[in-house]
Amino acid sequence: MQFSGNWAIILGGSSGFGFAAVEKLAMHGMNIAVLYRETATEDKRLKQKLSQIAATNQVIIAPFNINALDASARAAFINEFTKAAVKKHRVKLLLHSIARGNLKPLVASNGTNNASLTQDDIQLTTYAMATSLLDWARELLAAGLFHTDGRIIGLTSEGADKYWEGYAAVSIAKASLESLTTYMAVELSKFGLKTNLIQAGITATPSLKRIPNSEKLLQHALARNPSGRITKPEDVANVIYLLCTDEAAWINGSVIHVDGGEHCR
């Protein structure tokens, strides 16, 4: 239980990589604030799961069904989080796992009703999946909540520099996130923070299923993965855990492939 007494803040923790990270980190004693947006029905189901994980591992898991992209909601969360007897310098990890964006073509095809990507679509997607990480990091830092040897982890994808149908806005966001990570790694290092990205292999998450022709992406990934299977959310959660350990303190500004070698082919 090496993370006992420390906290993780997971943005987008209701499914996929975020939820897998909750399960993994709780096993090692990390208290976790889980932020997400779900309907009332799904919220109730998720809270039951989180309560069970917390009880099994004897940790605190605090669910927040809020819009993590809203400035006032972010400020209210930090205020509540601080009031809840969370000691200063206890946030070991800020994990950005928000998957919200527009999946449209750059130009609508003739004879279809599909709308093309707008500048508003690009800006919303870029903020949701990239630059919102900076706002969260700066405000947690200003509140004195980060551990003196803290971690900031984001999630990128192969689609940042390869063509996937309908993925343009997300690709722009992921490319921006990769650039932002470089600057955060340098400028936040003086506060003891290490900023890294994980590039997971194609994984059958709810967000992937929203991408047009996602089944073809899965089939292609399986065919070219030298390890003979596609990536699972727990594969990524394992590396998130590893990056939080003391032994990973010298990893900063890196894009780490977690894909069984898929990116090699």
Secondary structure, DSSP 8 states (H G I E B T S, - for coil): -TTTT-EEEEES-SSHHHHHHHHHHHHTT-EEEEEE---HHHHHHHHHHHHHHHHHHT--EEEEES-TT-HHHHHHHHHHHHHTT--TT-EEEEEE---------SS--TT-------HHHHHHHHIIIIIHHHHHHHHHHHTT-EEEEEEEEEEE-GGGSS--TT-HHHHHHHHHHHHHHHHHHHHTGGGT-EEEEEEE--B--HHHHTSTTHHHHHHHHHHH-TTSS-B-HHHHHHHHHHHHSGGGTT--S-EEEESTTGGG-
